[in-house]
Amino acid sequence: MRSPNWLFLVLLLLLAGLQYRLWVGNGSLAQVASLTQQIADQHAENEALLERNRVMDAEVLELKKGLETVEERARHELGMVKDGETLYQLAQ
């Protein structure tokens, strides 16, 4: 008669151990949820970086094939003017 009680106790301990791993241990539901959120965040960041790269690629192509973009950058970033032009700067 003691055997069924002993078997019940072992099964109960086994169930408790599995429940511990499910809720608290390595690979628990909370950890899986956290990793899933990290993956989603990383995917969003990757998409933003891909979009930035697409914009930069388009800008590089524009710089390679057209002089208008080079001229615009020279005017705005370096303050250059063409021959015969007069630069007027307004004080703010």
C-alpha distances in whole Angstrom, upper triangle without the diagonal:
4,5,6,8,9,11,12,14,15,17,18,20,21,22,24,26,27,28,30,32,33,34,35,35,38,39,37,39,41,42,43,45,47,48,49,51,53,53,55,57,58,59,61,63,63,65,67,68,69,71,73,74,75,77,78,79,81,83,84,85,87,89,89,91,93,95,95,91,93,96,94,91,95,96,93,91,94,97,99,102,104,108,110,107,108,104,104,102,101,100,97
4,6,5,6,9,10,11,13,14,16,17,19,20,21,23,25,26,27,29,30,32,33,32,35,36,35,37,39,40,41,43,45,45,47,49,50,51,53,55,56,57,59,61,61,63,65,66,67,69,71,71,73,75,76,77,79,81,81,83,85,86,87,89,91,93,93,89,91,94,91,89,92,94,90,89,92,94,97,100,102,106,108,105,105,102,102,99,99,97,95
4,5,5,6,9,10,11,12,14,15,17,18,20,21,23,24,26,27,29,30,31,31,33,34,33,35,37,38,39,41,43,43,44,47,48,49,51,53,54,55,57,58,59,61,63,64,64,67,69,69,70,73,74,74,77,79,79,80,83,84,84,86,88,91,90,87,88,91,89,87,90,92,89,87,90,93,95,98,100,103,106,103,103,100,100,97,97,96,93
4,5,5,6,9,10,10,12,14,15,16,18,20,21,22,24,26,27,28,30,29,32,32,31,33,35,36,37,39,41,42,42,45,47,47,49,51,52,53,55,57,57,59,61,62,63,65,67,67,69,71,72,73,75,77,77,79,81,82,83,85,87,89,89,85,87,90,87,85,88,90,87,85,88,91,93,96,98,102,104,101,101,98,98,96,95,94,91
4,5,5,6,9,10,10,12,14,15,16,18,20,21,22,25,26,27,28,28,31,32,30,32,34,35,36,38,40,41,42,44,45,46,48,50,51,52,54,56,57,58,60,61,62,64,66,67,68,71,72,72,74,76,77,78,81,82,82,84,86,88,88,85,86,89,87,84,87,89,86,84,87,90,92,95,97,101,103,100,100,97,97,94,94,92,90
4,5,5,6,9,10,11,12,14,15,17,19,20,21,23,24,26,27,26,29,30,29,31,33,34,35,37,39,39,41,43,44,45,47,49,50,51,53,54,55,57,59,60,61,63,65,65,67,69,70,71,73,75,75,77,79,80,81,83,85,87,87,83,84,87,85,83,86,87,84,83,86,88,91,94,96,99,102,99,99,96,96,93,92,91,89
4,5,5,6,9,10,11,12,14,15,17,18,20,21,23,24,25,25,27,28,27,29,31,32,33,35,37,37,38,41,42,43,45,47,48,48,51,52,53,55,57,58,58,61,63,63,64,67,68,68,71,73,73,74,77,78,78,80,82,85,84,81,82,85,83,81,84,85,82,81,84,87,89,92,94,97,100,97,97,94,94,91,91,90,87
4,6,5,6,9,10,10,12,14,15,16,18,20,21,22,24,24,26,27,25,27,29,31,31,33,35,36,37,39,41,41,43,45,46,47,49,51,52,53,56,57,57,60,61,62,63,66,67,67,70,71,72,73,76,77,78,80,81,84,83,80,81,84,82,80,83,84,81,79,83,85,88,90,92,96,98,96,96,92,92,90,89,88,85
4,5,5,6,9,10,10,12,14,15,16,19,20,21,22,22,25,26,24,26,28,29,30,32,34,35,36,38,40,41,42,44,45,46,49,50,51,53,55,56,57,59,60,61,63,65,66,67,69,71,71,73,75,76,77,79,81,83,82,79,80,83,81,78,82,83,80,78,81,84,86,89,91,95,97,94,94,91,91,88,88,87,84
4,5,5,6,9,10,11,12,14,15,17,18,20,21,20,22,24,23,25,27,28,28,31,32,33,34,37,38,39,41,43,43,45,47,48,49,51,53,54,55,57,58,59,61,63,64,64,67,69,69,70,73,74,74,77,78,81,80,77,78,81,79,77,80,81,78,76,79,82,84,87,89,93,95,93,93,90,90,87,87,85,83
4,5,5,6,9,10,11,12,14,15,16,18,20,19,22,22,21,22,25,26,26,29,31,31,32,35,36,37,38,41,41,42,45,46,47,49,51,52,52,55,57,57,59,61,62,62,65,67,67,68,71,72,73,75,76,79,78,75,76,79,77,75,78,79,76,75,78,81,83,86,88,91,94,91,91,88,88,85,85,84,81
4,5,5,6,9,10,10,12,14,15,16,18,18,21,21,20,21,23,25,25,27,29,30,31,34,35,36,38,40,41,42,44,45,46,48,50,51,52,54,56,57,58,60,61,62,64,66,67,68,70,72,72,74,76,78,78,74,76,78,76,74,77,78,75,74,77,79,82,85,87,90,93,90,90,87,86,84,83,82,79
4,5,5,6,9,10,10,13,14,15,16,16,18,20,18,20,22,23,24,26,28,29,30,33,34,35,37,38,39,41,43,44,45,47,49,50,51,53,55,55,57,59,60,61,63,65,65,67,69,70,71,73,75,77,76,73,74,77,75,72,75,77,74,72,75,78,80,83,85,89,91,88,88,85,85,82,82,81,78
4,5,5,6,9,10,11,12,14,15,14,17,17,17,19,21,22,22,25,26,27,28,31,32,33,35,37,37,38,41,42,43,45,47,48,48,51,52,53,54,57,58,58,61,62,63,64,67,68,68,71,72,75,74,71,72,75,73,71,74,75,72,70,73,76,78,81,83,87,89,87,87,84,84,81,81,80,77
4,5,5,6,9,10,10,12,14,14,16,17,15,16,19,20,21,23,25,26,26,29,30,31,33,35,36,37,39,41,41,43,45,46,47,49,51,52,53,55,56,57,59,61,62,63,65,67,67,69,71,73,73,69,71,74,71,69,72,74,71,69,72,75,77,80,82,86,88,85,85,82,82,79,79,78,75
4,5,5,6,9,10,11,12,12,15,16,14,16,18,19,20,22,23,25,26,28,29,30,32,34,35,36,38,40,41,43,44,45,47,49,50,51,53,55,56,57,59,61,61,63,65,66,67,69,71,73,72,69,70,73,70,68,71,73,69,68,71,73,76,79,81,85,87,84,84,81,81,78,77,76,73
4,5,5,6,9,10,10,10,12,14,12,15,17,17,18,21,22,23,25,27,28,29,31,32,33,35,37,38,39,41,43,44,45,47,48,49,51,53,54,55,57,59,59,61,63,64,65,67,69,71,70,67,68,71,69,66,69,71,68,66,69,72,74,77,79,83,85,82,82,79,79,76,76,75,72
4,5,5,6,9,10,9,11,12,10,12,15,16,16,18,20,21,22,24,26,26,28,30,31,32,35,36,37,38,41,41,42,45,46,47,48,51,52,52,55,56,57,58,61,62,63,65,66,69,68,65,66,69,67,64,68,69,66,64,67,70,72,75,77,81,83,80,81,77,77,75,75,74,71
4,5,5,6,8,9,12,12,9,11,13,14,15,17,19,20,21,23,25,26,27,29,30,32,33,35,36,38,40,41,42,44,45,46,48,50,51,52,54,56,57,58,60,61,62,64,66,68,67,64,65,68,66,64,67,68,65,63,66,69,71,74,76,80,82,79,79,76,76,73,73,72,69
4,5,5,5,6,10,11,9,11,12,13,15,17,18,19,21,22,24,25,27,28,29,31,33,34,35,37,39,40,41,43,45,45,47,49,50,51,54,55,56,57,59,60,62,64,65,67,67,63,64,67,65,62,65,67,63,62,65,67,70,73,75,79,81,78,78,75,75,72,71,70,68
4,6,6,4,7,7,6,9,11,11,12,15,16,16,18,20,21,22,25,26,27,28,31,32,33,35,36,37,38,41,42,43,45,47,47,48,51,52,53,54,57,58,59,61,62,64,64,60,62,64,62,60,63,64,61,60,63,65,68,71,73,76,79,76,76,73,73,70,70,69,66
4,6,6,8,7,5,6,9,10,10,12,14,15,16,18,20,21,23,24,25,27,29,30,31,33,35,36,37,39,41,41,43,45,46,47,49,51,52,53,55,56,57,59,61,63,62,59,60,63,61,59,62,63,60,59,62,64,67,69,72,75,77,75,75,72,72,69,69,68,65
4,6,9,9,5,6,7,9,10,12,13,15,16,18,19,21,22,24,25,27,28,30,31,33,34,36,37,39,40,41,43,45,46,47,49,51,52,53,55,56,57,60,61,63,62,59,60,63,60,58,61,62,59,57,61,63,66,68,71,74,76,74,73,70,70,67,67,66,63
4,7,8,6,8,8,9,11,13,13,15,17,18,19,21,23,24,25,27,28,29,31,33,34,35,37,39,40,41,43,45,46,47,49,50,51,53,55,56,57,59,61,62,62,58,59,62,60,57,60,62,58,57,60,62,65,68,70,74,76,73,73,70,69,67,66,65,62
4,6,5,9,9,9,11,13,14,14,17,19,19,20,23,24,25,27,29,29,30,33,34,35,36,39,40,40,43,45,45,46,49,50,50,52,54,55,56,59,60,62,62,58,59,62,60,57,60,62,58,57,59,62,65,68,70,74,76,73,73,70,70,67,67,66,63
4,6,9,10,8,9,13,12,12,15,17,17,18,21,22,22,24,26,27,28,30,32,32,34,36,37,38,40,42,42,43,46,47,47,49,52,52,53,56,57,59,59,55,56,59,57,55,57,59,56,54,57,60,62,65,67,71,73,71,71,68,68,65,65,64,62
4,7,8,6,6,10,10,10,12,15,15,15,18,20,20,22,24,25,25,28,30,30,31,34,35,36,37,40,40,41,44,45,46,47,50,50,51,54,55,57,57,53,55,58,55,53,56,58,55,53,56,59,61,64,66,70,72,69,69,66,67,64,64,63,61
4,5,5,6,9,10,11,12,14,15,17,18,20,21,23,25,26,27,29,31,31,33,35,36,37,39,41,42,43,45,47,47,49,51,52,53,55,57,59,58,55,56,59,56,54,57,59,56,54,57,60,62,65,67,71,73,70,70,67,67,65,64,63,61
4,5,5,6,9,10,10,12,14,15,17,18,20,21,23,24,26,27,29,30,31,33,35,36,37,39,41,42,44,45,46,48,50,51,52,54,55,57,57,53,55,58,55,53,56,57,54,53,56,59,61,64,66,70,72,69,69,66,66,63,63,62,59
4,5,5,6,9,10,11,12,14,15,17,18,20,21,23,24,26,27,29,30,32,33,35,36,38,39,41,43,44,45,47,48,50,51,53,54,56,55,52,53,56,53,51,54,55,52,51,54,56,59,61,64,67,69,67,66,63,63,60,60,59,56
4,5,5,6,9,10,10,12,14,15,16,18,20,21,22,24,26,27,28,30,32,33,34,36,37,38,41,42,43,45,47,47,49,51,52,54,53,50,51,54,52,49,52,54,50,49,52,55,57,60,62,66,68,65,65,62,62,59,59,58,56
4,5,5,6,9,10,10,12,14,15,16,18,20,21,23,25,26,27,29,30,31,33,35,36,37,39,41,41,43,45,46,47,49,51,53,52,49,50,53,51,49,52,53,50,49,52,54,57,59,61,65,67,64,65,62,62,59,59,58,56
4,5,5,6,9,10,11,12,14,15,17,19,20,21,23,24,26,27,29,30,32,34,35,36,38,39,41,42,44,45,47,48,50,52,51,47,49,52,49,47,50,51,48,47,50,53,55,58,60,64,66,63,63,60,60,57,57,56,53
4,5,5,6,9,10,11,12,14,16,17,18,20,21,23,24,26,27,29,30,32,33,34,37,38,39,41,42,43,45,47,48,50,49,45,47,50,47,45,48,49,46,44,48,50,53,55,58,61,63,61,61,57,57,55,54,53,51
4,5,5,6,9,10,10,12,14,15,16,18,20,21,22,24,26,26,28,30,31,32,35,36,37,39,40,41,43,45,46,48,48,44,45,48,46,44,47,48,45,44,47,49,52,54,57,60,62,60,60,57,57,55,54,54,51
4,5,5,6,9,10,11,13,14,15,17,19,20,21,23,25,26,27,29,30,31,33,35,36,37,39,41,42,44,45,47,46,43,45,47,45,43,46,48,45,43,47,49,51,54,56,60,62,59,59,56,56,54,54,53,51
4,5,5,6,9,10,11,12,14,15,17,18,20,21,23,24,26,27,29,30,32,33,35,36,38,39,41,43,44,46,45,41,43,45,43,41,44,45,42,41,44,47,49,51,54,57,59,56,57,54,53,51,51,50,48
4,5,5,6,9,10,10,12,14,15,16,18,20,21,22,24,26,27,28,30,32,33,34,36,37,39,41,42,44,43,39,41,43,41,39,42,43,40,39,42,45,47,50,52,55,58,55,55,52,52,50,49,49,47
4,5,5,6,9,10,10,12,14,15,16,18,20,21,22,24,25,26,29,30,31,33,35,36,37,39,40,42,42,38,40,43,40,38,42,43,40,39,42,45,47,49,51,55,57,54,55,52,52,50,50,50,48
4,5,5,6,9,10,11,13,14,15,17,19,20,21,23,25,26,27,29,30,32,33,35,36,38,39,41,40,37,39,41,39,37,41,42,39,38,41,43,45,48,50,54,56,53,53,50,51,48,48,48,46
4,5,5,6,9,10,11,12,14,16,17,18,20,22,23,24,26,27,29,31,32,33,35,37,38,39,38,35,37,39,37,35,38,39,36,35,38,41,43,45,47,51,53,50,51,48,48,45,45,45,43
4,5,5,6,9,10,10,12,14,15,16,18,20,21,22,24,26,26,28,30,31,32,35,36,38,37,34,35,38,36,33,37,38,35,34,37,40,42,44,46,50,52,50,50,47,47,45,45,45,43
4,5,5,6,9,10,10,12,14,15,16,19,20,21,23,24,25,27,29,30,31,33,34,37,36,33,34,37,35,33,37,38,35,34,37,40,42,44,46,49,52,49,50,47,47,45,46,46,44
4,5,5,6,9,10,11,13,14,15,17,19,20,21,23,24,26,27,29,30,32,33,35,34,31,33,35,33,31,34,36,33,32,35,37,39,42,44,47,49,47,47,44,45,43,43,43,40
4,5,5,6,9,10,11,12,14,16,17,18,20,21,22,24,26,27,29,31,31,33,32,29,30,33,31,29,32,33,30,29,32,35,37,40,42,45,47,45,45,42,43,40,41,41,39
4,5,5,6,9,10,10,12,14,15,16,18,20,21,22,24,25,27,29,30,32,31,28,30,32,30,28,32,33,31,29,33,35,37,40,41,45,47,45,45,43,43,42,42,42,40
4,5,5,6,9,10,11,12,14,15,17,18,20,21,23,24,26,27,28,31,30,27,29,31,29,28,31,32,30,29,32,35,36,39,40,44,46,43,44,42,42,40,41,41,39
4,5,5,6,9,10,11,12,14,16,17,18,20,21,23,25,26,27,29,28,24,26,29,26,25,28,29,27,26,29,31,33,36,37,41,43,40,41,38,39,37,37,38,36
4,5,5,6,9,10,10,12,14,15,16,18,20,21,22,24,25,27,27,23,25,28,25,23,27,28,26,24,28,30,32,34,36,40,42,40,40,38,39,37,37,38,36
4,5,5,6,9,10,10,12,14,15,16,18,20,21,23,24,26,26,23,24,27,26,24,27,29,27,26,29,31,33,35,36,40,42,40,41,39,40,38,39,40,38
4,5,5,6,9,10,11,12,14,15,17,18,20,21,22,25,24,20,23,25,23,22,25,27,24,24,27,29,31,33,34,38,40,37,38,36,37,36,36,37,36
4,5,5,6,9,10,11,12,14,15,16,18,20,21,23,22,18,20,23,21,19,22,24,21,20,24,26,28,30,32,35,37,35,36,33,34,33,34,34,33
4,5,5,6,9,10,10,12,14,15,16,18,20,22,22,18,20,23,21,19,23,25,23,21,24,27,28,30,32,35,38,36,37,34,36,35,36,37,35
4,5,5,6,9,10,11,12,14,15,17,18,21,20,17,19,22,21,19,23,24,23,22,25,28,28,30,31,35,37,35,36,34,36,35,36,37,36
4,5,5,6,9,10,11,12,14,16,16,18,17,14,16,19,17,16,20,21,19,19,22,24,25,27,28,32,34,32,33,31,32,31,32,33,32
4,5,5,6,9,10,10,12,14,15,17,17,13,15,18,16,14,18,20,18,17,20,23,23,26,27,30,33,31,32,30,31,30,32,33,32
4,5,5,6,9,10,11,12,14,17,17,14,15,19,18,16,19,22,21,20,22,25,25,27,28,31,34,32,34,32,34,33,35,36,36
4,5,5,6,9,10,11,12,14,14,12,14,17,16,15,18,20,19,19,22,24,24,25,26,29,32,30,32,30,32,31,33,35,34
4,5,5,6,9,10,10,12,12,9,10,14,12,11,15,17,16,15,18,20,20,22,23,26,29,27,28,27,28,28,30,31,31
4,5,5,6,9,10,12,13,10,11,14,14,13,15,18,17,16,18,21,21,23,23,26,29,28,30,28,30,30,32,34,34
4,5,5,6,8,11,12,10,12,15,15,14,17,19,19,19,21,23,22,24,24,27,30,28,31,29,32,32,34,36,36
4,5,5,6,8,9,7,9,12,12,12,14,16,17,17,19,20,20,21,21,24,26,25,27,26,28,28,31,33,33
4,6,6,7,8,6,6,10,10,10,12,14,15,15,16,18,17,19,19,22,25,23,26,24,27,27,29,31,32
4,6,8,11,9,9,12,14,13,15,18,18,18,19,21,20,21,21,23,26,26,28,27,30,30,33,35,36
4,7,9,9,10,12,14,14,16,18,19,20,20,22,21,21,20,23,26,25,28,27,30,31,33,36,36
4,6,6,7,9,11,12,13,15,17,17,18,19,18,18,17,20,22,21,24,24,26,27,30,32,33
4,5,5,6,9,10,10,12,14,15,15,16,14,14,13,16,19,18,21,21,23,25,27,30,31
4,5,5,6,9,10,11,12,14,15,15,14,13,13,16,18,17,19,19,21,22,25,27,28
4,5,5,6,9,10,11,12,13,14,13,14,14,18,20,18,20,19,22,22,24,27,27
4,5,5,6,9,10,10,11,12,11,12,13,16,19,17,19,18,21,21,24,26,27
4,5,5,6,9,10,10,10,9,9,9,13,15,14,16,15,18,19,21,24,25
4,5,5,6,8,10,10,9,10,11,15,17,14,16,14,17,17,19,22,23
4,5,5,6,7,9,9,11,13,17,19,17,18,16,18,17,20,22,22
4,6,6,5,6,6,8,10,13,16,14,15,14,16,16,19,21,22
4,6,6,5,5,6,9,12,14,12,12,10,13,13,16,18,19
4,6,6,8,10,13,16,18,15,15,12,13,13,15,17,17
4,6,8,11,14,18,20,17,17,14,16,15,17,18,19
4,6,9,12,15,18,15,15,13,15,14,17,18,20
4,7,10,13,15,12,12,9,11,11,14,15,17
4,7,10,12,10,11,9,12,13,16,18,20
4,7,8,6,8,7,11,12,16,18,21
4,6,6,8,9,13,15,19,22,24
4,6,9,11,14,17,21,24,26
4,7,10,13,16,20,23,26
4,7,10,13,16,19,22
4,6,10,13,16,19
4,6,10,13,16
4,7,10,13
4,7,9
4,6
4
